[in-house]
Amino acid sequence: MTAREKRTVNLPSLPPELWERIFDLATSVPGTMIPDIYQHSSLISPPYNRIYHPALRAALITKRSLVCVCKQWWHLARRYLYQAVYIVRVRCLLSLRNTLKKYAAGDGTVPGVHSLGSWTQRLDVVIHDRSIDFEAECEYLADIIRSSSNLAIVSFAITSKSYDSIPIPPSIIFALRSSASSLRVLDWSTNGLFPVPILLEAVLKEAPHLHILNCRILSWENGFVPTHALSSVHTLIVQSLWDITPKHYGPVDTGETPINLREVVLGVDILRLDLWRDFMCRYGIHLTTVQIRLAHQYGRTLIPFLDVINGSCPNLRRITLSVIKFSHVSLAGFALPPVEYFGVSAEAHQQPRSDYRHLFTILAFVKDTVPTLRVLRLIDPRNVDALLTQHSKVAVRAIDQQLPGSTFRVECHDGTLLSEKLKDMGKM
């Protein structure tokens, strides 16, 4: 056998449609594309990224391998390679930008091949390394966005300190505006390249189908989002409200525009409770789901927030509470609205037994004070794993002694009953 014969790849004779189905199954990451991502709307931001970014990177490695097998597979698999673009390093920007621009101009490695950027539905900018030439890198990124005409999901989750506290350049905003009509998810989970209000407003005006918006800080007057910005947005994730624009020269929310907002994820910022109160008084009547993220240990700041929610959200059905540790939740003054679903999680998955005892104290309190509750879910899989492996005795004792007769299910993150998992493990 000659060397040429040894290098020959003999592929099974299958129709291209079957190969494409195989490539799709081998590289897809459930929960990361439209419409699957809508089911994870309340996680969008760092909690979502921790779960799905490793899977997206692993899928990208698989896709790169597929297109390198042979020319036939390159033609069949290239759409999957460029379907979800994941940028980790600065050095990738120039090469990716050049490739996309060449194919967009019909001057790629294979002439006449369909523009590669037209396949791109998701773009994650997750730069880890140091900036070398900031202005050039931003222009490369703007060109990448402009070459991706069908973007549905754009996420900025930059962790490099080189970009900290630097506003996003207008060139990137102008590029986003060119793809705004196809945008469904816009996620700024970053301190770097954050949008200033007037530039963000320009994108929102031209994104009529935007479904999820994550913006760490809203800094419009009175905490109100400009007119038309929430006509399509279903889920809004915001960490802080800053009233730093006393003179707003653009259109403000007059209360006349129909609002599609149904879900908000809020950071607890007790310093601007007045702004949150104004915000919730304006939008609370539309909400069916609220998630509260308590990012510090002072649980007493949660109580005024709950008071605001209780007084402004008459149609609420679901509420979720995320804290650093379960023990940070004080029950003095703690009052949930009459919801059907309560989700709870703690960032610190290595917690002492006393914290998990306090978790069940919270559940017992809710049992007696929220008769409408039907589902209580432990939404962080790390908390569930700690309960099942390290603190199962605490869970068993609580189910037997603190929660008998409750009208709600205590579920794990995947929807299965906590008691059933404990039984399957032989601990009940």
N, C-alpha and C positions, 0 to 999 in steps of 0.2 A: 504494500500500500504506500503510495507516495505521500509526501508532506501535504500536497494540495488536497488529496483525498481525505486525509485525516482532519483537515480543517473544515471540510464540508459539513454543514448543518442540515440534517434530514428532518424536516418538520412533518408532523402528521398532516395528511391532506384533509383540512377542515375549511369550511366556508369562512370568509373574513368576518361575517357577523358573529360566528361562534368564538373566533379568536378575540374579538373585541369584548364579548361578554366575559370571557375568561380573564382578560386584562382588567376589566372593571372589577370583578370579584376579588382579584389578587391585590388590587391597589386602593380600593375605596376605604374610607374611614367613616363609619356611620356617625352621624351627629355633626358633621363638619360642612355639609353643603346644603343648599336650598332644596327642599323645605325642611329637611331633618333638623337643621340647626334651630329652628323656631321652638322645638321642644325643650331646648336648653337655654332659652332666652335669659332666664334669671341668673344663669351662671356666667354670662358673657363678661369678661374681664379676667383678672388673674386666676380665679378658681377654674374657669373653663380652660384657660391656657395650660394649667398644670396637668389637666387630664388629657387634652387632645393634641397639644404640640408634640409630645414624644411620638404619638401615633402618626402624625403628619410627616415628621422627619423620617420615620421608618418606612412609610409608604413611598416617600420620595426616593430613597435608596433602591427600593424594588423597581420603581419606574425607570430609574437610570440604567439598571441592569437589563431591563426588557428591551429598551431601544438600542442597546449595544449588541444584541444577539445577531442580527442580520438586517439587511436592508428592508426585507418584507416586514419584519417586526417593527422597524423604525417607523415605517409608514403607518402601521396599524396602531402603535402604542404612543405616538408622539402627542396625540390629543390628551392622553392621561398624564404624560409628563408635564404638560403645561397647564393642566386643568386647575391645579392648586400650586401656586408659586410661593415658596418659603425661603425668604432671604435671611441668612444667618450672619454672613460675613461681608464686610465692606468690599472686598475684592471681587465678590460675585456680581456687584452692581453693573460694572462696565461691560463684562462679557455677556451678561443677560440682556442688557440694553442693546448692545450691538447686534446680537442674534435676532431679537424681536424686531428691531428696526429694519434689518436686511430683509427678513421674510415679509414684513409689511410692505416693503417697496418691491417685492417680487424678485429680490436679488439674493436669496438664501443659498445655502449649500446645494440644495436641490431646486433648480429653477422651476417656477410655476406651482410650487407647493403652497397650499392654503396658509394664510397668515397664522403663525403660531399663537400670537397674542389673542386671536379671536376665540381660542379654546379656553382662555383663562377666566375662571369664574371666581377664584378666591386668591387674595394676595395677603400674605402675612409678612410684615417687616419686623423681624426679630433680631436685630443686629446686636451681637455680643461684643465684638472687638472694637478697638479704638478707631476714631475717625482719623483719616489721613488728610483729605482735602474736602472739607465740609461742603463748600459751594458746589464743587464738581459732583459729589455724591448725591446731593439733593437734585441736581439737574438730571443725573442718571435715573434716579428714582422717578422723577416726573416723566421722563421719556418712557420708562417701563409702564407707568400707568396709562399714558397716552396710547401706547401700543396695545393695550388690553381693553378692547372696545366693549366687552360684555361683562365687566366686573360686577359681581353681585355682593361679594363680601370683601371688605378691606379692613385689616387690623394692624394697628401700630402698637407693638408690644416691645419696644426697644429697651434693652437692659444695659447697654453701654453707657457709662458715665459721661462719655464725650458729648452726648446729646442732651444731657440733663438741663432742664429749665430753658431750653431754646425753643422759641415758637416756630411753628412750621412755616417754611418760606412760601411766598405767594405762588411760586411756580408749581409746587405740588398741589396746592389748592386749585389752581387753574386746570391742572391735569385731572383732578378728581371731578371737577365740574363737567369735563368732557365725557365722563362715564356716569354722571349722576343719574341719568334716566334709568340705568339698569341696577343701581345700588339698592340692596335690601338690608344689609348690615354694615354699620360703620362703627368701628371699635377703636377708641383711643385708650388703651390700657397702659399708658406710659407717661412719664414725666417729661420725656424728650419729644420734640416736634409736636408740642401740644397746639391746638388751634386757638387763635385769638377770636373773640366773638364775631367781629365783622366778617372774617374769612369763613368761619364755620357757618354763619348765616347765609353766605353766598352759596355754599354747597347745599344746605338744606332747602333753599328755595327751588333748586333745580333737581331735587331728588323726590319725585312724587310717589315713589313706591317704597321708600325707606321704611323698614319694619322695626329694626332694632337700632338704637343709638346709645352708645356708651361714651360719655364725656365726663371726665373726672370733675370738672368745674364748670358750672353755668354762671356766667357773670353778666347777665342782662338785668336791666332795671327791675326791681321788685321780684326777682327770681322767675319772671314770666318769660316763656320762650316766644320769639317773634311770631307774628301772624303767619299762618300756613305751615310752619315748621312741624307742627304736630297733627297735621291733617291726615298723615299716613302712619306715623310712628305708633306702634303698638306697645313697645317696651322701651322705657327710658332708664338708663343706669347713670346715676350721678352721685359723686362723692361729697361735693360741697357747693354751696351757693355763695357767690361773692357779689355784692352790690357795689361794683367799682365803676359803673357807667351811668352816672347821674344824668348825663346828656346823651340820649340815644337818638341818633338821627335817622335810623331805619324804622320800618313799620313795627309797632309793638302789638302785643296780644290785646285785642279789644274785647275779646270774649264772643265775637260774632262768628269766628271760623269753626266749622265742625271739627270735633276732636276725636281721633281714633285711639287715644292713649287709654290702655287698660291695665298696664303693669308698670310699677316703678321699683327700682332697687336703690335704696337711699343709704348714704353714709351718715352716721350720727355725728352732727356738728352742733354741739350745744351753744357754741359762741354765736351762731346765727339762727337761733330758734325762731326769731321773728320772721326771717325770710322763709324758713321752712313752713311756718304757719300760713304765710301768704300764698306760698306755692301750693300747699295742700288744700287750702280753701278754694283756690281756682280750679284745680284739677282733680281733687279727691272724689268728687261725685261720679267721675267716669271710671274710677279704678275698681277692678275686681281682685287684683293681686298686689301685695306690697311685700318687699323684702327689706329688712333692716340689717345693716352691717355695722356692728359695734367694734370699731377698730382699736379700742383701748380698754383699759381695765376698769374704768369708772362706770360701773353698771347703773349708777343713779341717773346718768344722763339719758338712759333709755326711757325712763318713766315719762318725762315731758313729751318725748316723741310719741309714745303710745297714746298719751292724752290727745295730742294733735290728730292722730289717725282715728281714734275713737270718735272724735268730734267732727270729722270731715269726710269720712269714707262710708256712706250708708250702704253701698252695694258690694262691700268687700266680702269675698268668699275664701280667700287664701292669704295666709301671712307666714313669712319665713324669717327666722332670726338666726343670724350668724354672729358668733362672739369669739373672742380669743380662747377663753376657758369657760366651762359651764358655771363655775363658781362665781364668775363676774356678774351673773344675773341675780339681782336682788329681787326678792318677792314682795318687799315693802312697797306698796302702791302699784304692783304689777297687775295690769288688767288688759287682757286681749279682747278685741272686738268679737262679736258673735260669728266666727268663721267656721267653715266646714273642714278646712285643712290647715294644719300647723306644722311647718318644717323647722328643724333646729339642727345646728351644727356648731362645732368648735374647731378653730384653726389649729390649736395645739393638740395633736393626736396623742402625744405622750403626757397624759394627765394622771395624777394620783387617784386612788380609789375614791377619795372623798369627793372629787369633782364629779365622778359618775354617780355617786350617791345623790349629789345635789341635782344632777340631771333628772333623776326619777322623782325627786322632791318637786321639781318644776312640773313634771307630768302629772303627779298626783294633785297639785294645786290647780292645774288646768282642768283636770277631770271634774273638780268640784265647782269651777267657776265659768266654764264654757260648755254649756249643755248641747250646743249646736255642733260640736266637733265630731267629725266622723273618721278622719285620718290624721295620725300624728307620725311624721316620717323623720328618721335620722338620716339626713341627706348627704352626709360626708361618709364615704366608704371606710375611711380611716377610723372614724369613731365607732362604726359598726364592728370593724375588725378588732379593735381594742376591747369592746364589750364581749365579743365572742371568745377571745383567746385569753385575755388578762383579767377581766372583771365579770366573768359569766355568773359568779355567785351573787354579785350585786344585782345583775339583771333578773336572775331567777327569783331572788327574794322580793324584789320590787314588783314583779308581775304577780306573784302569789299574794303579797301582803298589801301593796299600795294601790294596785290598779284593778283589783277584781270589781266586776260590775260596771266597768267603764264602757261608754257608748262608742268609743273610737278604737280603731285598729292601730297598734304600734308597729310601724313598718320599717324595714331596712331601706337603704338607698335605692335598691332595685325593686321595691314594691312588695317583697315577700314579708311575711310576718316574722317579727323578731322571735316570738315564742316557737314558731315552726323550725327556725334555724337552730335554736337551742335544743329542741327535741331531736333533730337530725344528728346533732353532735353528741347526743346522749347526756345532755346536761340538765334535762328537765324530766 
